[in-house]
Every structure is written in C-alpha cells, then in structure tokens.
Amino acid sequence: MKWTDDRSENVDDRRGSGGGGGAIVGGGLGTLIIAAIIFFLGGDPSSLLSSGGGSSTPTEQRELNANELKIREFVEMVTAENEQTWTKIFAENGMQYRPAIVVLFESTTQSGCGTAEAAMGPFYCPADQKVYMDMSFFKELQQRFGAQVTEFSIAYVMAHEMGHHVQTLLGTTQKVDALRRSGRYSEADLNRVSVATELQADFYAGVWAKQTDSREHILEPGDIESAIEAAEAVGDDNIQKRSQGYVNQESFTHGSSAQRKEWFMKGYNTGDIKQGDTFNQLLR
C-alpha cells in the first residue's frame, strides 16, 4: 500500500498513557472471534460484549517506541483517506459527512459503549462515534487464523469499522437497534440482520478502497487479495469450523467467508454506495 501525505487530527492515541453506554457495533472482526469461541465452548459471551471481557490491569505510563509512532502515523494517514473519500461521497449525495475519532489503545480503555479491551479486537461505538483499535489484534489474526497481515489488510479493517460509522450517519444503525429492541423478531431473524449489517460494512470498505485508489493511487499488487484474505479468515463458517468442527448457518452473525468476499468486491468493483443494500427488505 502506498502512503499519502495526508494525516488526520482525529486520532486519539492512548497507548503508553496507562490505559484507561451503548451497544458495540462491528466488533466487526475481533469481537466476533473471541465471543464466538466463548460461545462455542459453552460459555456466555454477553459479558465480553457488554463490559469488555472482565478485569484488566492498566499498563504503566511509558514512551512510545519508533515502531509505535510509525503505526500512529499510518493510522492517521488511513483515517485521513477515509475522511476525504466519505466527505466526497456524502457531498455527491447531498449530505454532510462527520468524521469519526479513531482511538488507539493497548490492553484496556473506556469507550462510550463500556470498557474496551484488546481481546475484543477493533470495533465501532455508535454512542461516541469512535473506532477503537488495539493493534495486537492483527498478530492474533495472523497467528490464529492464518491471514497474512499487510498494511492494506489493516486499512481494510479500519475501513470496515468506518463503514459502521457511515451506517450510523445514514441512520441504518438506529433502525437495526430499534428492530432488535422491538422484541418482535426471532434470534434467527436478528442474526440475519446482524449479517446484513456486517456485510454492508464490508461493502463500504470496498467502496472506500475503489474511490480512494481512484483519487490517490494507493493500491499496490496484492493489496486487494490481502484484504479478501483477512475478510475470509473471519467468516462465520471459518471460525465455526476452527472452534467447533462444524458449521451452523443459522447462528451466523457476520456472514460466511464467501459472502464477506462477495460484498467487499461488489463495493470495490462498483465504487457506488447505492449498490450496497445487503438487507434486502429486512429494515423496511
């Protein structure tokens, strides 16, 4: 992935500072991994999703090293490219984009959705409209799920979480929340809505990749493939096979590996935000 000269001021780096609502949306990759494993082993993942998974000892204050500072610079760059792309898309559709804050943390921190912990992976909190990222997640993605971690696969994960922010700005998040709170739908129905929500965030990530590359030429050979590999690695079917040895499609909450690839690529191939109706009447 080629770097640009753009940097965003909307990055809150809490690493080295000693650590440290609503419903977490799109613990898109990391939360799914940990919560699914707990569930399939017979535990209750609700405490992880609501409070961050239990007690944690804050890290001591320290200076960030050169590699960590470079990571911050990279996140600032990707955040800036998300802001520019979505500002343009929203303006073209007669709307105004409001940037999200990206929070970098280690171990634990506080979010508008409760305690954020490293085990939860990257997630978006609609209550404070911030994306929370502990970069150790990407080591987990590579070591436990076999995905090659590249700069662009990290950018894809960020773009997925920014996709949830777009959903909040467009009112989709609020519709999904109202549907969940209504009590009129079965668990299977709610799982289908969850899958649609996550696949749309993958679609938006693809739209971002297409439009940002058209403007800045950021993509290098293998970048799109690395994003697809990351998406496929955390498909519900892949996680279930690894954790329980079989697949139960009715319990999917994020979509299969094939679906995640399909919707990311649809976003990338079309570059058109209007082509991303993953819900297919579910919210109407």
N, C-alpha and C positions, 0 to 999 in steps of 0.2 A: 504494500500500500504506500502510495506516495504521500508525503506530508505536504500540507499547505502552510502558508504563513499566517493563517487566521488563528486567533486564540479567543476564547470566551472568558469573560469575567464571572460567569455563572457556575463556577466550580468551587465547592466548599471542601477543602482538603483537611480532614480531621485526623489524619494519620499522625502519629507521634505526639498527639495532644493529650493522651491519657484516656481516650475512649469517651466514652460517653458521659386515641384516635379513630382511625378509620380502618377500613379493610385493605390489606395489601393486595395490589393488583399486579399480575405478571411477576410474581416471584418467578418470572417467566421461565427461567431455566433452573436456577439454583434451588429455590424453594421447592419446586416440583421434585427435584432429585431427592432431597433429604426427606421431605414429607412422604413421598411415595414409598421410600424404603422403610420408614417407620410404620406406615400403614400396612404394607405387605408382610411385615414381620409380626403383625398382630397388635401393634401399639396404636396410640391415638395421636395423630399429627396435629390436632387442633391447637394444642398448647404451643407448638412450634410456630404455627402460622399467626397466632394472636399475640404471643409475647416474645417470640424470638428464640424459643427453644430452651429456656432455663437460665440458670445463673451463669454469670461470666465475670471474670476479674479484669477490670480495665488495665490497659497497658500503661507502662510508665512513660512519662514525657521524654522525648528524645528528638534529636535532629534527624531529618530525613537524609538518606544517602543519595548518591548521584543517580542511581537507577530509579529510585522512588521519585525523584524530581523529574526525571525524564518521563516516567509514567504520567505524572501530573500534566506535563506539557502535552503529551499525546492526548489525554482526556480533554484538555482544554481545546485542542485542535478539533477533535471529533465533535465535541459539543458545539463549537462554533459552526462547523459544517452542517450539523443538524439544524441549528437556528437559522442559518441563511437559507437552506433548502426549504424548510417548512414555512418560513416567513414568505417566501416567493409563492409556494403552493397556495397558502391561505389567501394571499393578496389576489392571486389569479381567480380565486373562487369567491371574492367579495368579503373575505373575513380577515380578522387580525389575529396574528399568532402571538401568544405569550410564552416566552421561554421557560423551560423547567430548570431547576437547580440540580446539578449533579454533585452528590456527596460521596467523597472518597473516605473510607474509614477502614480500620483494622480491628478485629475482634468484636467490638460492640459499640453502638452509638444509639442515640434516641432519634426516632422519627415521629412524624405526625400520626403514624399507624402503630406506634408502640416501639418496643425495643428491637433494633436491627442487630443481627448477629451474622458472623461470617458464614455459618452453616446454612443460612437462608439464601445465599447467592444474591445476584443482582435483582432488584425489584423496584417497582414504581409505587409511590404512595400518593393516591389522589387527594388525601386530606391536606397535605402541604405542597403537592405538585413538585415532588423531588424524586430523583432517581438515586438509589443507594447502591454503592458498589464496593465490595471488599475484593480486591484483585486476586486474593488467594483462591477464589472460585475457579479461575482459569487453570490453575495447577490441578485442581480436582477434575475439571473437565477432561484434561489430557490424561491424567494418571488412571482414573477410574472408568472413564467412558471412551477412551481411545481416540478422542478428537484431536486433530492437530491444531494447536493454538498459534495463530498468527495475529499480526496487528489488525488485519481486516476481520478476523473472526471475533476479536474483541469489539471492533467497531460495529459489527453486526449485532452483538448482544446489546450494546448501548442503543443502537437504532431500534431494536425490538422494544426496549423499555421506553424510549422516546415515542414509539408507536402507541403505547398505553397513555402517554401524556396527550397525544393527538386525540385519542378516544375521549379523554376527559374534556378537552376543549370543544369537541364536537357534540358532547352530551351522551355519547354511547355508554360510557362508564356509569353514568347516572341511571340510564334505562336498565342496564344489566342489574345494578344494585336494587332498583325498585322491583324488578322481576323476582330477584332472589328473596326479597323481604315479603313478597306478597303471600307466600305460603300456598300458592295455587298450583305449584309445579312439583313433579316428582324429582327424586335425586337424579335419575337418568336424564330428564329434561334439562335440569340445571347443569349437568355435566356437558351436555351438547352446547349449551350457551357458553360455558367456560371454554370449550374447544374453539367455538367460533370467535370468541374474544381474542384468544391467543393466536389463532391463525391470521386474524386481521392485523395484529401487531407484527407478525412475520411479513405480511403483505406490505405494510407501511415501511418496514425495514428495506424491502426490495425497492419500493418507490424511491426511498431516500438514496439508496445506492445508485440507481439509474440516474436520477436527476443531479445528484452531487457529482457523479463522474462526468456527466454532460457539461457541467459548469467548470469543474476543477481538474478533470482527468486524473482521478486519484487511484483508479484500479490498475493493478499490475497482474501479469499472468498468474493464475492460481488463486486469486483473491476470492472470486465468487465461489469456487469449489470449496475453499476453506470455510466460508460462511455456511454453505449447504451441509458440509460435514458436521459442523457444530450443531446445526438445527436437527439433523438426523440423529445425532448421538443422544439427544434428549427427547426424542419422540417417545410418546407413551408406550408404544409397543416395545421399543428397545429397552426402556427402563424396566418394564414388567418382565421381559424375558430374562434380564440380568438379575432381577431381585426375587422373582418367584417361579421362573421357569416356564410360564405360560402367559398368554395374552387374554385379557378381559376387556373387550372393546367398550362395553357399557360404562366402564369406570374411567375411560379416558377423560382428561381434563385439559390437555394441551394439544392433542392431535397426534396422529401417527407420524413416523419419520417421513413417509411419502407425502402426507398432507402438508407438513411443515416445509418440505422442499417445494411442493407444488405452489403454495401460496407466496413464498418468498420469490420464487422465479416469476410468478404472474405479476407481482409488483415490479420486479426488475425489468421484465420484458415489455410491460405496458407503460410504466412510469406514470400511470394515471390513477390518482386517488379515487376516482369514481368507479373503478373496476373492482373494488375490494369488499363487496357485500358477502362476507362469509356467513352471515346469519341466515340468509335465505328465508325471510319472513319470520324468524324467531322473535324479533323485537317489535313486530307490527301487530 
